[in-house]
Amino acid sequence: SLETPMEARTRLLMICHTLKALDDAMGGRRKFNAMVDLGRMVAFTAKFFAAERYDTLISTDVLQKKHVKYNDHSKSDIRMLESLGNTDIVKEWAKKYGPNHLWGQLVFWFKQTINEPNASLSADRRGTLSLPDIESASGGSKYGSSTRINMIKTLEEAPEKMWKTGTLWSFKNAAKVYGSPWLDAAFKSPFDELSSENYNLKEIFDLD
């Protein structure tokens, strides 16, 4: 059994090496390319973490009309709002703060008009904080050389950007465990601009 993170990392790299050798033995079809790349991304991630699961909090219903104008409303709600002045209290409503509200607030602090900052977290974490699901790596036929090259180019030029949709990768992350090599680099130099110089893409993706 594996007892340390280093042992797990070494075993995972051995599995990636074996899968790559199988690809070579099959004439270089690269059927396992996606699995190898994802395995190496996981292996080269130094720190993984899980988010604190806070309890959902519902505030007292002290909201002025002007503070809820960004919400979506039904016709009955609109009629009710139209009958109020901007500083009148909307007694019928109370604001709900979900378990990831604090995380969303920290990420989207610069967007003051967002009513639920945690709503966009799952998209923003794609590839940056959350690596793809291992199950999605089985779709190797959708992971051609151009897709791989574009992904590596994005990681080289803009590692802070979420990965594009419409690829083979999925990010359901049922375990809710987060981490990536580029996040490790950001932790090491939190006040510097993140660039590919902070992490070795050639080593991660076994590039010649």
Secondary structure, 3 states (H helix, E strand, C coil): CCCCHHHHHHHHHHHHHHHHHHHHHCCCCCCCHHHHHHHHHHHCCCCCEECCCCCCEECCCCCEHHHCCCCCCCHHHHHHHHCCCCCCECCCCCCEECCCHHHHHHHCCCCCCCCCHHHHHHHHCECCCECCCHHHHHCHHHCCHHHHHHHHHHHHHCCCCCCCCCCCCCCCCCCCEECCHHHHHHHHCCCCCCCHHHCCHHHHCCCC
